[in-house]
Amino acid sequence: MTRAAALISRPLMSLCLVAVTGLPGFAQSSAQTVAVNFEPPRIEVEKICAASASDEELAAKWLGWDGKALPDTDPELIQRELRRLMDSDAIRWFDTIQKAHTLMSAVDPQFTTDKALLARAELLIAAGRLKELTNQRLVDQLMANENGGSPRLQNILADFLMNGTGIAVDKEKGLQLLVAAGYGGNADALLKIVALQEKGTQIPGWDVPPDIAITMAFGALVGKMDPMICDRVARIAREYMNGTIVTRDVSLAEKWFRFGADMGDGVSAWKVAEMHLRSEDLVKSNETLITYLTKAADAGLPYAQVALGRLYEQGALVGTKDIDHARALYNQAAQFGDRAGLLRNALFLQSEAKADPAYQAAYRDALEEFSKRKDAPAWIFIALGDFEIADKGRWGGESTAIAYYEKAEAMGEASATKRLTPIRFRYADTSKAFYEVIDEVIDTVHTGGEIDPMNGLKDAFSCRAPQAPQREEALYWGDISAATGTKTAEYTPEQLLDLIANPNPQDIARLQSQALYGRPTAIAQYMAVMQRSGASAEQMAFWESYSKRFAGITAARGRLENKFAEIGQNLSDPAIYLRTAVAEGDTTAEVDLAELLMKRDPAANAAATLAAIEPLAENGVGAAMRMLPSLDPARFPDMAAVYAKYAKVIEARGDFTAVVLALPFQTVATRREDYLHRATTATDCSFDEVRTIADALGQLGDHPAFTKWLEIAEFLSENDGWRLVQLGDLLRQYGDEADEPAQLAFYERGLADGNTTAIHRLLDVFSRAGAPKFDADRAADLYVALVERSAPQDIPRALARLSVAQKDIQVNAFARLDVPALYRAAADAGNPAGMREYGKLLQASATSADELAASTQWISKAAAAGDVQAMLVYSDSLAFGLGVPPSREDALAWLQKAADAGNADAAVKVRSLMLQPVASQ
């Protein structure tokens, strides 16, 4: 009997579970593989397979091993775990595996000298320590037992000889050992022989047909029903799946994976689920997919738990959505640090935390656990940095947040650099340090093609640089920003109304583009233009829907509508927008709403406003802090009291306004510098914010710093008249005698820009008799300019000031003014004082009953509009019948209204008239 015949005559399996069709006639396929139909046994299976721990769980187990005694478990399972550690990272686990090998013979009598030598050799090879393998002559020692060794040892020695591993290459000898191992029934040897034959290699002494060899190999792999059977049958499934030796058969592969899965192998269960997920060369069955995906998840495979969790999270294939089950699965997947599990768990909690703050703590825990991995993505560290800032405050959490952001930045994450840039400006107190920060920003524009930083560059050179304002650089980047259309469009309500009345396609297109970028101010302005331009319902519906994609839109619309209300052009109540924004969770709108309500009715709204404002102050919102003296003067008589209450809050999390509020109270030089650096970092570099920094420094008496920030504010003023006047006022308040020329220069520039407040300031200088700069002619010119430049409703106030000026100034100015025409313009504009004065002029010059009636009509309009002086004049007209029928009752009624309004003369007249009837009696 030949050796092949002897091999064939052996029982294929003790359980008789092999089904092989047409063995003698099997032929090789065109792909040089062997078609063998080897199916799993049709038997009742039980969960007998030893479960495999996840990679992370396995690592945790052996990291905690004390090295003194091996775990109390099946030695074969211990060796399986050691092989997994070796396959994952032999260098990392070398000492652990080596120590375990030395203890193995104490728990496994079958761990012979040969097995120990072989284990040592395999470990050295896996760790790349081939020189030690050769020097220790381990392979030579194993070769001493080549004939009496096990088929497994012969198979491995065959590899060593054919590859020259630890011994000189001897392919002939290697093939002899491979054949011996094959005839010994070693599955690996049998499959290797077939693979070599398929490549055309002649195997001397081998006469077993390939199909028989494969059948015997698979039969050997099945072997007995022991806890390791799943590892072996998975090998069969992989051979059918890969199709490198046997002809690829996806259906058979799936059957073998299912066989292993039903015996408790989680990896095989995952393979079944994965095959049905991909549905390649296989009819997909959702029922099978869910069944085996659940088995894989129950077996503790993190990637299966993640996949199943996503199905429950979405409610797909599993029937109903189950967020709690999804979370439990994600939590299990992340338990031992599996990357996929940690990632999905973190993303899931991130999504849930946005909708429900109760998940915030769990989300942060997930981030921290993920950050322990060497391959944690950059966004994990950015999110942790953001948590530090949110929890401890902008300043209190800064140092820890920096460490997180720098980790992300080192990984090339641009958003980390964006977060670090404003922080770094705080410490850039030299030009060198400043340019180290700014060069990174410039690089994102030049090489990264980013547009948004352009405005930031203008701001940096305007107010953050140690030598700010660096005008040339700031103007350069400002021009670039404007040219690219990235500069934020900022229109006043008056400018928007002018744009509506005189549409400029370029300006409207620019505003629309910025609205499409999602900028809150631009969206609010563009929607205001559309509302006032008669846009269609479809257009408005689109923008109403589109605006909901971005945060801060509702509050921005409320603020803009409030500005329209100040000029009487609002279309709706701005408080409605602001209340909606607050309800949406936008705390920034609360201060705006509080200010609006207090402006409307301080007495009625004070208590509710205080209740809304105090929590904001506790969270470092400076605008809320500034409202406290007006809301609760008993507790907060001044800003010093506010600072005393909230000093610690400001130190940890104060926003820009809070930091500037605190600045005047920093008497220690180092603290003052620190708070100034904080303000420099936190400011948006707008004129208004820079002016408040200058004001705070003026309060501190730091004249050099005050002068620097005044210069920055002047650069940002853009020659706007009102802004220039504010700068002149700062110099008047905090400057010294040497600053008077600069103060006047600001007012003169404001005058040149047409600002009427500038004229009032200059009149204080030139119209006061005895003042050092008194100049009657200049004063008269200023009064004329004041009247001529005043809006119609403001003309009476300007003329009232002129009426109390020095006589020669009055004569000079009034000679150049058409006073009746000016009062008529004010009256037509609805100004009660204009109506009253115009009526008085007509009354004084009336030459007929009609003219007298006309004059009294203007006076009555002024009285009806609430002008107290007009009430007195109208009362006299009624008493004496000047232009109206005389009526003592009506005259007394108007006198009473004037008295009720607080006019002392009216009160005296009322008492006099009430006594007259008594005296006549």
BAMI-40916 format. One record per residue (C-alpha): residue in one letter; z, y, x. Coordinates in steps of 0.5 Angstrom, whole numbers, padded with zeros to 4 digits, always signed. Layout:
! BAMI-40916
aZYX ...
***
This chain:
! BAMI-40916
m+0000+0000+0000 t-0002+0007+0003 r+0003+0012+0004 a+0000+0016-0002 a+0000+0010-0007 a+0007+0009-0005 l+0009+0017-0006 i+0005+0016-0013 s+0009+0010-0015 r+0016+0014-0015 p+0019+0016-0022 l+0016+0023-0023 m+0023+0025-0026 s+0029+0022-0028 l+0029+0025-0035 c+0021+0023-0036 l+0020+0030-0038 v+0013+0031-0034 a+0006+0031-0038 v+0000+0031-0034 t-0007+0030-0036 g-0012+0027-0033 l-0009+0026-0026 p-0014+0022-0022 g-0020+0026-0025 f-0017+0033-0023 a-0022+0038-0019 q-0022+0044-0016 s-0024+0050-0019 s-0029+0055-0017 a-0023+0060-0014 q-0021+0054-0010 t-0015+0053-0014 v-0012+0046-0017 a-0012+0046-0025 v-0006+0042-0026 n-0003+0042-0033 f+0005+0041-0032 e+0009+0043-0038 p+0016+0043-0039 p+0020+0037-0042 r+0021+0037-0049 i+0028+0037-0050 e+0034+0040-0053 v+0036+0045-0047 e+0043+0048-0046 k+0045+0054-0042 i+0047+0050-0036 c+0044+0055-0031 a+0048+0059-0026 a+0048+0067-0028 s+0045+0071-0023 a+0049+0078-0022 s+0045+0084-0021 d+0043+0087-0014 e+0049+0092-0015 e+0054+0087-0018 l+0053+0082-0012 a+0053+0088-0007 a+0060+0090-0010 k+0062+0083-0010 w+0061+0082-0002 l+0063+0089+0000 g+0070+0087-0003 w+0070+0081+0001 d+0076+0080+0005 g+0073+0075+0010 k+0078+0070+0010 a+0076+0065+0005 l+0070+0064+0001 p+0070+0065-0007 d+0072+0059-0011 t+0066+0057-0014 d+0060+0052-0013 p+0058+0052-0005 e+0051+0052-0007 l+0052+0058-0011 i+0055+0062-0005 q+0049+0060-0001 r+0044+0063-0006 e+0048+0069-0006 l+0048+0069+0001 r+0041+0068+0001 r+0040+0074-0003 l+0044+0079+0001 m+0040+0076+0007 d+0033+0078+0003 s+0035+0085+0001 d+0038+0087+0008 a+0039+0082+0013 i+0041+0088+0018 r+0046+0091+0013 w+0049+0084+0011 f+0049+0080+0018 d+0056+0080+0020 t+0058+0078+0013 i+0053+0073+0012 q+0055+0070+0019 k+0063+0070+0017 a+0061+0066+0011 h+0057+0061+0015 t+0063+0060+0019 l+0067+0058+0013 m+0062+0054+0009 s+0064+0047+0012 a+0071+0048+0010 v+0068+0048+0002 d+0062+0044+0003 p+0062+0037+0006 q+0055+0037+0006 f+0054+0044+0010 t+0053+0040+0017 t+0051+0042+0024 d+0044+0042+0022 k+0045+0046+0016 a+0049+0051+0020 l+0044+0052+0026 l+0039+0053+0021 a+0043+0058+0017 r+0044+0061+0023 a+0037+0061+0025 e+0034+0064+0019 l+0039+0070+0019 l+0037+0072+0026 i+0030+0071+0024 a+0031+0076+0018 a+0035+0081+0022 g+0029+0081+0027 r+0033+0078+0032 l+0028+0074+0035 k+0030+0074+0042 e+0037+0072+0041 l+0034+0066+0037 t+0030+0064+0043 n+0036+0065+0048 q+0040+0061+0044 r+0035+0055+0044 l+0037+0054+0036 v+0030+0052+0034 d+0030+0047+0040 q+0037+0044+0038 l+0034+0043+0031 m+0028+0040+0034 a+0033+0034+0037 n+0034+0032+0030 e+0026+0032+0027 n+0025+0025+0025 g+0032+0024+0022 g+0033+0031+0019 s+0032+0032+0012 p+0025+0034+0009 r+0027+0041+0008 l+0029+0041+0015 q+0022+0038+0017 n+0019+0043+0013 i+0022+0049+0016 l+0021+0047+0023 a+0014+0046+0022 d+0014+0053+0020 f+0017+0055+0027 l+0012+0051+0031 m+0006+0053+0027 n+0008+0061+0028 g+0012+0060+0035 t+0018+0063+0032 g+0024+0061+0037 i+0020+0056+0040 a+0013+0055+0044 v+0007+0055+0039 d+0005+0047+0037 k+0001+0047+0031 e-0001+0040+0032 k+0006+0038+0032 g+0008+0043+0026 l+0003+0039+0022 q+0006+0033+0023 l+0013+0035+0021 l+0009+0038+0015 v+0006+0032+0013 a+0013+0028+0014 a+0016+0033+0010 g+0011+0032+0004 y+0011+0025+0004 g+0019+0026+0004 g+0018+0030-0003 n+0019+0037+0000 a+0016+0041-0006 d+0015+0047-0001 a+0012+0042+0004 l+0007+0039-0001 l+0005+0046-0004 k+0004+0049+0003 i-0001+0043+0005 v-0005+0044-0002 a-0005+0051+0000 l-0008+0050+0007 q-0013+0045+0004 e-0016+0050+0000 k-0017+0054+0006 g-0021+0049+0009 t-0015+0046+0014 q-0016+0039+0015 i-0009+0035+0015 p-0009+0029+0019 g-0005+0023+0016 w-0005+0026+0009 d-0008+0022+0004 v-0005+0025-0002 p-0010+0028-0007 p-0008+0036-0008 d-0007+0035-0016 i-0002+0029-0014 a+0001+0033-0009 i+0002+0039-0014 t+0005+0035-0019 m+0010+0032-0014 a+0012+0039-0012 f+0013+0041-0019 g+0017+0035-0021 a+0021+0035-0015 l+0023+0043-0017 v+0025+0040-0024 g+0029+0035-0021 k+0036+0034-0024 m+0039+0038-0029 d+0044+0042-0025 p+0046+0050-0025 m+0041+0051-0020 i+0035+0048-0024 c+0033+0055-0027 d+0031+0058-0020 r+0027+0052-0019 v+0023+0052-0025 a+0022+0060-0024 r+0018+0058-0018 i+0013+0053-0022 a+0013+0059-0027 r+0011+0064-0021 e+0006+0059-0019 y+0002+0059-0025 m+0003+0066-0026 n+0000+0068-0019 g-0005+0063-0019 t-0006+0062-0011 i-0005+0055-0011 v-0005+0052-0018 t-0011+0055-0023 r-0008+0061-0026 d-0005+0060-0033 v-0001+0065-0037 s+0001+0061-0042 l+0004+0055-0038 a+0007+0061-0034 e+0010+0063-0040 k+0013+0056-0043 w+0016+0055-0036 f+0020+0062-0036 r+0022+0061-0043 f+0024+0054-0041 g+0029+0057-0036 a+0031+0063-0040 d+0033+0058-0046 m+0037+0055-0040 g+0041+0061-0039 d+0037+0065-0033 g+0036+0072-0035 v+0031+0073-0030 s+0026+0068-0033 a+0028+0072-0040 w+0026+0078-0037 k+0019+0075-0035 v+0018+0073-0042 a+0019+0080-0045 e+0015+0083-0039 m+0009+0079-0041 h+0009+0080-0048 l+0010+0088-0047 r+0004+0088-0042 s+0001+0083-0047 e-0005+0081-0041 d-0008+0074-0043 l-0003+0073-0048 v-0002+0074-0055 k+0003+0079-0056 s+0009+0077-0060 n+0014+0082-0062 e+0019+0077-0064 t+0019+0073-0058 l+0019+0080-0054 i+0026+0082-0057 t+0029+0075-0057 y+0028+0074-0049 l+0029+0082-0048 t+0036+0081-0051 k+0037+0075-0047 a+0036+0078-0041 a+0040+0084-0043 d+0046+0079-0045 a+0045+0076-0038 g+0047+0083-0035 l+0040+0085-0032 p+0040+0093-0032 y+0033+0094-0032 a+0033+0089-0039 q+0038+0093-0041 v+0035+0099-0040 a+0028+0097-0044 l+0032+0094-0050 g+0036+0101-0050 r+0030+0105-0051 l+0028+0101-0056 y+0034+0102-0060 e+0034+0109-0058 q+0027+0110-0061 g+0028+0105-0067 a+0022+0101-0065 l+0021+0094-0066 v+0028+0093-0067 g+0028+0095-0074 t+0033+0101-0074 k+0035+0106-0069 d+0042+0105-0066 i+0044+0110-0062 d+0051+0107-0060 h+0048+0100-0058 a+0043+0104-0054 r+0049+0108-0051 a+0052+0101-0049 l+0046+0098-0046 y+0045+0104-0042 n+0052+0104-0040 q+0052+0097-0038 a+0046+0098-0034 a+0049+0103-0030 q+0056+0100-0029 f+0054+0097-0022 g+0050+0103-0020 d+0043+0100-0021 r+0038+0106-0020 a+0034+0104-0027 g+0040+0104-0031 l+0044+0110-0028 l+0037+0114-0029 r+0036+0112-0036 n+0044+0113-0038 a+0044+0120-0035 l+0037+0122-0038 f+0040+0119-0045 l+0047+0123-0044 q+0043+0129-0042 s+0039+0129-0048 e+0045+0128-0053 a+0049+0133-0049 k+0044+0138-0051 a+0045+0137-0058 d+0053+0135-0058 p+0057+0138-0053 a+0062+0132-0054 y+0057+0128-0049 q+0058+0133-0043 a+0064+0130-0040 a+0060+0123-0040 y+0054+0126-0038 r+0057+0129-0032 d+0060+0122-0030 a+0054+0119-0030 l+0051+0124-0026 e+0057+0124-0021 e+0056+0116-0021 f+0048+0117-0020 s+0049+0122-0014 k+0053+0116-0010 r+0046+0113-0009 k+0042+0114-0003 d+0036+0114-0007 a+0039+0119-0012 p+0033+0124-0014 a+0034+0131-0013 w+0035+0133-0020 i+0042+0130-0020 f+0044+0134-0015 i+0042+0141-0019 a+0045+0138-0025 l+0051+0137-0022 g+0051+0144-0019 d+0050+0147-0025 f+0056+0144-0028 e+0060+0147-0023 i+0058+0154-0024 a+0059+0152-0032 d+0066+0149-0031 k+0069+0154-0026 g+0065+0160-0026 r+0059+0164-0023 w+0064+0165-0017 g+0069+0160-0018 g+0064+0154-0017 e+0059+0157-0012 s+0061+0153-0006 t+0061+0147-0009 a+0055+0148-0013 i+0052+0151-0006 a+0053+0144-0003 y+0049+0140-0009 y+0044+0145-0009 e+0043+0144-0001 k+0042+0137-0002 a+0037+0138-0007 e+0033+0143-0003 a+0033+0138+0003 m+0029+0133-0001 g+0024+0139-0002 e+0026+0141-0009 a+0023+0148-0011 s+0028+0149-0017 a+0034+0148-0012 t+0031+0154-0007 k+0031+0158-0013 r+0038+0157-0015 l+0040+0158-0008 t+0036+0165-0007 p+0041+0169-0011 i+0047+0166-0008 r+0044+0167-0001 f+0043+0174-0003 r+0050+0175-0003 y+0052+0174+0004 a+0045+0177+0007 d+0049+0183+0010 t+0044+0184+0016 s+0036+0185+0016 k+0036+0178+0019 a+0040+0174+0014 f+0036+0178+0009 y+0029+0176+0011 e+0031+0169+0012 v+0032+0169+0005 i+0026+0173+0003 d+0021+0169+0007 e+0023+0163+0003 v+0021+0167-0003 i+0015+0170+0000 d+0013+0163+0002 t+0013+0160-0005 v+0008+0166-0007 h+0003+0165-0001 t+0003+0157-0001 g+0006+0155-0007 g+0002+0159-0011 e+0008+0161-0016 i+0007+0168-0020 d+0014+0169-0023 p+0018+0171-0016 m+0013+0177-0015 n+0018+0181-0020 g+0024+0178-0016 l+0021+0180-0009 k+0020+0187-0012 d+0027+0187-0014 a+0030+0184-0007 f+0027+0190-0003 s+0029+0195-0009 c+0036+0194-0009 r+0038+0187-0005 a+0036+0189+0002 p+0042+0192+0007 q+0037+0198+0008 a+0035+0198+0000 p+0031+0201-0002 q+0025+0199+0002 r+0020+0203-0002 e+0014+0201+0001 e+0015+0193+0001 a+0018+0194-0006 l+0012+0198-0009 y+0007+0193-0005 w+0010+0187-0009 g+0011+0191-0016 d+0003+0193-0015 i+0002+0186-0014 s+0006+0184-0020 a+0002+0189-0024 a-0004+0187-0022 t-0003+0179-0024 g+0000+0181-0030 t+0006+0178-0029 k+0010+0184-0029 t+0014+0184-0036 a+0012+0189-0041 e+0017+0193-0043 y+0015+0198-0049 t+0020+0203-0053 p+0019+0203-0060 e+0016+0209-0060 q+0011+0206-0055 l+0010+0200-0059 l+0008+0205-0065 d+0003+0209-0061 l+0000+0202-0059 i+0000+0200-0066 a-0003+0207-0068 n-0008+0207-0062 p-0009+0200-0060 n-0011+0198-0053 p-0014+0191-0053 q-0012+0191-0045 d-0005+0192-0047 i-0005+0188-0053 a-0008+0182-0049 r-0003+0183-0043 l+0003+0183-0048 q+0000+0177-0052 s+0000+0173-0045 q+0007+0175-0044 a+0009+0172-0050 l+0005+0166-0049 y+0009+0165-0043 g+0015+0165-0047 r+0019+0171-0045 p+0024+0173-0050 t+0022+0181-0050 a+0015+0180-0050 i+0015+0175-0056 a+0020+0180-0060 q+0015+0186-0058 y+0009+0182-0060 m+0011+0180-0066 a+0014+0187-0068 v+0007+0189-0067 m+0004+0184-0071 q+0009+0185-0077 r+0007+0193-0077 s-0001+0192-0076 g-0002+0187-0082 a-0003+0181-0079 s-0004+0175-0083 a+0001+0170-0086 e-0002+0165-0082 q-0002+0169-0075 m+0006+0170-0077 a+0007+0163-0079 f+0004+0161-0072 w+0009+0166-0068 e+0015+0164-0072 s+0014+0157-0070 y+0012+0158-0063 s+0018+0163-0062 k+0023+0157-0064 r+0021+0153-0057 f+0024+0158-0053 a+0032+0161-0053 g+0034+0168-0054 i+0028+0170-0058 t+0032+0171-0065 a+0037+0176-0061 a+0031+0179-0057 r+0028+0181-0064 g+0035+0183-0067 r+0036+0188-0061 l+0029+0191-0062 e+0029+0192-0069 n+0036+0196-0068 k+0032+0200-0063 f+0027+0201-0069 a+0033+0203-0073 e+0035+0208-0069 i+0029+0212-0070 g+0029+0210-0077 q+0023+0205-0077 n+0026+0198-0078 l+0023+0193-0082 s+0029+0189-0083 d+0037+0189-0082 p+0038+0188-0074 a+0044+0185-0076 i+0041+0179-0080 y+0037+0177-0073 l+0044+0178-0069 r+0048+0174-0074 t+0042+0168-0074 a+0042+0168-0066 v+0050+0168-0066 a+0049+0162-0071 e+0044+0159-0066 g+0049+0159-0061 d+0047+0165-0057 t+0053+0168-0055 t+0049+0174-0052 a+0048+0176-0059 e+0055+0177-0061 v+0056+0183-0057 d+0050+0187-0060 l+0052+0185-0066 a+0059+0187-0065 e+0057+0194-0063 l+0052+0195-0069 l+0058+0193-0074 m+0063+0198-0070 k+0057+0203-0070 r+0056+0202-0078 d+0064+0202-0080 p+0069+0202-0075 a+0075+0201-0080 a+0072+0196-0084 n+0069+0192-0078 a+0075+0193-0072 a+0079+0187-0074 a+0073+0182-0074 t+0070+0185-0068 l+0076+0184-0064 a+0077+0177-0066 a+0069+0175-0064 i+0070+0179-0058 e+0076+0177-0054 p+0073+0170-0053 l+0067+0173-0050 a+0072+0177-0045 e+0076+0171-0044 n+0069+0168-0041 g+0068+0173-0037 v+0063+0177-0041 g+0064+0185-0038 a+0060+0188-0044 a+0066+0185-0049 m+0071+0187-0044 r+0069+0194-0044 m+0069+0194-0052 l+0077+0193-0052 p+0080+0200-0051 s+0076+0202-0057 l+0078+0196-0061 d+0085+0195-0059 p+0088+0201-0056 a+0095+0199-0056 r+0094+0193-0052 f+0088+0196-0048 p+0089+0204-0047 d+0084+0204-0041 m+0080+0200-0037 a+0086+0199-0032 a+0089+0195-0037 v+0083+0191-0039 y+0082+0189-0031 a+0089+0187-0031 k+0088+0182-0037 y+0082+0179-0034 a+0082+0180-0027 k+0083+0172-0026 v+0077+0171-0031 i+0073+0176-0027 e+0074+0173-0020 a+0072+0166-0023 r+0066+0168-0028 g+0065+0175-0029 d+0058+0177-0030 f+0055+0183-0027 t+0058+0188-0032 a+0065+0185-0031 v+0064+0185-0024 v+0062+0193-0024 l+0068+0194-0029 a+0073+0191-0023 l+0069+0194-0017 p+0073+0201-0018 f+0080+0197-0018 q+0078+0194-0011 t+0082+0198-0006 v+0082+0193+0000 a+0076+0194+0004 t+0074+0187+0004 r+0075+0186-0003 r+0071+0192-0005 e+0065+0189+0000 d+0066+0182-0003 y+0065+0185-0010 l+0059+0190-0008 h+0056+0184-0006 r+0057+0180-0012 a+0054+0186-0016 t+0048+0186-0012 t+0047+0179-0013 a+0048+0179-0020 t+0044+0185-0022 d+0037+0185-0025 c+0036+0191-0021 s+0034+0195-0027 f+0036+0203-0027 d+0041+0202-0032 e+0045+0197-0028 v+0044+0200-0021 r+0047+0207-0024 t+0053+0203-0026 i+0054+0201-0019 a+0053+0208-0017 d+0058+0210-0022 a+0063+0205-0020 l+0063+0207-0013 g+0064+0214-0014 q+0070+0212-0018 l+0072+0209-0012 g+0071+0215-0007 d+0066+0211-0003 h+0061+0216-0002 p+0057+0213+0003 a+0056+0207-0001 f+0055+0212-0007 t+0050+0215-0004 k+0046+0209-0002 w+0046+0206-0009 l+0044+0213-0012 e+0038+0213-0008 i+0036+0206-0010 a+0037+0209-0017 e+0033+0215-0016 f+0027+0210-0013 l+0028+0206-0020 s+0028+0212-0024 e+0020+0212-0024 n+0021+0220-0025 d+0024+0219-0032 g+0027+0226-0034 w+0033+0223-0038 r+0034+0218-0032 l+0034+0224-0027 v+0039+0228-0031 q+0044+0222-0031 l+0043+0222-0023 g+0045+0229-0023 d+0051+0228-0027 l+0053+0223-0023 l+0053+0228-0017 r+0056+0233-0021 q+0062+0228-0022 y+0063+0225-0016 g+0059+0229-0011 d+0062+0234-0006 e+0059+0242-0005 a+0054+0239+0000 d+0051+0235-0006 e+0050+0241-0010 p+0043+0242-0008 a+0041+0235-0010 q+0044+0235-0016 l+0040+0241-0018 a+0034+0238-0016 f+0035+0232-0020 y+0036+0237-0026 e+0030+0241-0024 r+0026+0234-0024 g+0028+0232-0031 l+0026+0239-0033 a+0019+0238-0030 d+0019+0231-0034 g+0020+0235-0040 n+0027+0233-0041 t+0031+0238-0046 t+0038+0235-0043 a+0036+0237-0036 i+0035+0244-0039 h+0042+0244-0042 r+0045+0242-0035 l+0041+0248-0032 l+0043+0253-0037 d+0051+0251-0035 v+0049+0253-0028 f+0044+0260-0029 s+0047+0262-0036 r+0054+0263-0035 a+0056+0270-0033 g+0060+0271-0026 a+0058+0264-0024 p+0055+0263-0017 k+0048+0262-0019 f+0048+0266-0025 d+0041+0269-0027 a+0039+0272-0033 d+0032+0272-0033 r+0032+0264-0031 a+0037+0263-0036 a+0032+0267-0042 d+0026+0262-0039 l+0031+0256-0040 y+0033+0258-0047 v+0025+0259-0049 a+0023+0252-0046 l+0029+0249-0049 v+0027+0252-0056 e+0020+0250-0055 r+0021+0243-0052 s+0026+0241-0058 a+0024+0236-0063 p+0024+0240-0070 q+0030+0237-0072 d+0033+0239-0066 i+0031+0247-0066 p+0037+0249-0070 r+0042+0247-0064 a+0038+0250-0059 l+0038+0257-0063 a+0045+0256-0064 r+0046+0256-0057 l+0042+0262-0055 s+0046+0266-0061 v+0052+0265-0057 a+0049+0267-0050 q+0050+0274-0046 k+0047+0279-0050 d+0041+0281-0045 i+0039+0274-0045 q+0039+0273-0052 v+0034+0279-0053 n+0030+0277-0047 a+0029+0270-0050 f+0029+0272-0058 a+0023+0277-0056 r+0019+0271-0054 l+0021+0266-0060 d+0018+0266-0067 v+0025+0265-0070 p+0023+0264-0078 a+0017+0259-0076 l+0022+0255-0072 y+0027+0255-0077 r+0021+0253-0082 a+0019+0247-0078 a+0026+0245-0077 a+0027+0245-0085 d+0020+0242-0086 a+0023+0236-0081 g+0029+0235-0086 n+0034+0238-0081 p+0040+0241-0086 a+0041+0247-0081 g+0034+0249-0081 m+0034+0249-0088 r+0040+0253-0089 e+0038+0258-0083 y+0031+0259-0086 g+0034+0260-0093 k+0039+0265-0090 l+0033+0269-0087 l+0029+0269-0093 q+0035+0271-0097 a+0036+0277-0092 s+0028+0279-0093 a+0027+0278-0100 t+0024+0283-0104 s+0023+0280-0111 a+0026+0275-0115 d+0021+0269-0113 e+0023+0270-0106 l+0030+0270-0107 a+0029+0264-0111 a+0025+0261-0106 s+0031+0262-0101 t+0036+0260-0105 q+0032+0253-0106 w+0032+0252-0099 i+0040+0253-0098 s+0041+0249-0104 k+0037+0243-0100 a+0041+0244-0094 a+0048+0244-0098 a+0045+0237-0102 a+0044+0234-0095 g+0051+0235-0093 d+0051+0242-0089 v+0058+0245-0090 q+0056+0252-0088 a+0050+0251-0093 m+0055+0249-0099 l+0059+0256-0097 v+0053+0260-0098 y+0050+0256-0104 s+0057+0258-0107 d+0056+0265-0106 s+0049+0265-0109 l+0052+0261-0115 a+0058+0266-0116 f+0053+0272-0115 g+0047+0270-0119 l+0043+0270-0112 g+0036+0267-0114 v+0040+0262-0119 p+0043+0263-0126 p+0050+0265-0124 s+0055+0260-0125 r+0063+0260-0123 e+0064+0253-0125 d+0058+0251-0120 a+0060+0256-0115 l+0067+0253-0115 a+0065+0246-0115 w+0061+0247-0108 l+0067+0251-0105 q+0071+0245-0107 k+0066+0240-0103 a+0066+0245-0097 a+0074+0245-0097 d+0074+0237-0098 a+0069+0237-0092 g+0075+0240-0088 n+0072+0248-0088 a+0078+0252-0088 d+0075+0258-0091 a+0072+0254-0097 a+0080+0252-0098 v+0082+0259-0098 k+0077+0261-0103 v+0078+0255-0108 r+0086+0257-0108 s+0084+0264-0109 l+0079+0263-0115 m+0084+0258-0118 l+0089+0263-0118 q+0085+0269-0121 p+0085+0266-0128 v+0093+0266-0128 a+0093+0273-0126 s+0089+0275-0131 q+0093+0272-0136 
***
